[in-house]
Amino acid sequence: MKKFHLMALVLGVSLLVFLIWKIGPAALWHDFYLLGWGLVPFILMEGVVKIFHTVAWRQCLTHPHSSLPFSRLYNIDLAGGAINYFTPTATVGGEVVKGMLLAAEHQGPGAATGVIINKLSYALSQFATALIGSLIVIRQISLPAYGYWALLAGNLFLGAGLAGFLIVQYQGKLGAALRWLATRLRLESLKRTVAYITEIDQDLRQFYRDNPRGLWASIGWHLTGFVVSMLKTWYFLSLFTNDNFTTAAAVWLLATWLDLLVFFIPLEIGLQESIRVMVFSVLGFTTALGLTYGIALRLEQIFWGVAGLGVYWAIMPDSRTKAVPTGEG
């Protein structure tokens, strides 16, 4: 896997260099000159987006984790996002870190279930936007017949997977396979793991029983965060053109849908920028503006990723202190 990640990184950087050379450094510099200090609000607006995603996450938490100060949850979410961005773990490593930091605040299965439910909530929100992005593809791009079938099959496959994940959570069956295995292997280490996952399953069932609207409220807040991301795109375009919010929403939706196809590539270097170039071109903008947007987005991600790492190292000492056993019992 390390070789794959290294090769993907080298190819991504090469692709980015090729894009800059092909489009022209002069054209890129011209657009960045027009962007100017407008880049700063563009980057900082992502902090507002993260507020809505943190509110969405809170809807997935149970007491006592749901009673944590909002600033603490925001920092934990920021730290997890940084781990997801800088490590090739396909958005899994950051969720583990978030669960660990939550558990350091209060022990119990609620830390894990809050992360698991929010992961489903965010994925369902992304799926909703992917469907809209697919419609934009159909309207804006002429595809061969197999292309439309591929779109349909991809959306059906993703939707079925998410529906299955929801059912498994709702019924508390995450550990079903491990429980079945434990009855046959009778390994002590496996029994401990099964006992912990069973606690999580029980907590999941209780969440959906006691808070049936929690997941849908979380999805609503995530979607609100996506709308703010569209506003951020609209702000970017307003510095260059007079296009309306609908155009900005189309840019964001189509690019986000394409991003879902390459989420496993570390950092998506080169690919993320290529996707923006293609989307801007399809929607009638210059390729230089698409690359400018892609690089601005990259700078935003680096800024918040570094900030998240700083937060992570700042709150880790507290986490370790709170997690130290008292020796009682």
HELIX and SHEET records of a PDB file:
HELIX    1   1 LYS A    2  ILE A   23  1                                  22    
HELIX    2   2 PRO A   25  LEU A   35  1                                  11    
HELIX    3   3 GLY A   36  GLY A   38  5                                   3    
HELIX    4   4 LEU A   39  ARG A   58  1                                  20    
HELIX    5   5 HIS A   65  SER A   67  5                                   3    
HELIX    6   6 PHE A   70  PHE A   86  1                                  17    
HELIX    7   7 GLY A   93  GLU A  105  1                                  13    
HELIX    8   8 GLY A  110  GLN A  140  1                                  31    
HELIX    9   9 ALA A  145  GLN A  171  1                                  27    
HELIX   10  10 ALA A  176  LEU A  185  1                                  10    
HELIX   11  11 GLU A  188  ASP A  210  1                                  23    
HELIX   12  12 GLY A  214  SER A  238  1                                  25    
HELIX   13  13 PHE A  245  ASP A  259  1                                  15    
HELIX   14  14 LEU A  260  VAL A  262  5                                   3    
HELIX   15  15 PRO A  266  GLU A  268  5                                   3    
HELIX   16  16 LEU A  271  VAL A  282  1                                  12    
HELIX   17  17 THR A  287  ALA A  323  1                                  37    
END                                                                             
